[in-house]
Amino acid sequence: MSINKLLIKKIKFTFYGILALIVAIAFYNHETVSSKIAAFFEQAAIKYNVTLQKVSVFGCKNFDQKEIVAIFIKDLDNPLHNIDTKKRLQEILNISWVYKAAISKKVPNSIMIRITERCPIAYWQFNNEIHLIDTFGNIIKTKKIFFGKPLLIGKGANKDAVNFVRLLNKYKFFKIKYATYIGERRWDAVMDNDIIVKLPDENIEEAIQKYISLSASTPLDSEQITSIDMRYIKDNKIHIQTKKILRRKNEI
């Protein structure tokens, strides 16, 4: 066993031995000794250097760990046992990037925090504001830009985002510029060629598959086609909306 480990073991034994003795005394006369216990404990912590000197953070990828370290600034040089880890944990969880977190005290003088970040999946536009959102539709406050994330528009789009984004990732040929959530139940996808694909509120995956097959077999010209309605895919019907000018030419 190294000298450092022996030293830490000795500090632990001495420190917690003193604590046990003080607690035992407190049982006999709680009111008169409580203040003395606190004072003695503070002095013992300082004497044996059981005060916070170091904060270690693990798991930060997309935001600066200094945000977490800053939470413990007020605790530096304070006795380790006095630090309210439940309160500090809640402060950490209030950081929008943090999904999960765990705090552990390491005698004699450090605290270790492990976090799990939220997973960004898309950008959500609502009320003229655009936010990065995670798999649960929660807003992640960040200035960092994530290229390649789809833009989803409309009320409630953030809550249904994970299922839709999963299909976008699965079907790479279904390339969209953005998608609008209609009536908080279904999507209108604006494709790279500017054609609007109206998806149903059910059987979305089947509709996407049919669109991919259609686009592979038939050239879809955005100068002629404004939208493709896939909402009646159950009845094996696909409605293609063309531009009015072309309709008039066809009629002539």
Beta strands, then each sheet from edge to edge (+ up, - down):
strand 1: 54-58
strand 2: 98-106
strand 3: 110-117
strand 4: 120-126
strand 5: 129-134
strand 6: 139-140
strand 7: 151-153
strand 8: 176-182
strand 9: 186-191
strand 10: 196-198
strand 11: 225-229
strand 12: 239-242
sheet 1: 1+ 3+ 2-
sheet 2: 6+ 5- 4+ 7+ 8+ 9- 10+ 11+ 12-
end
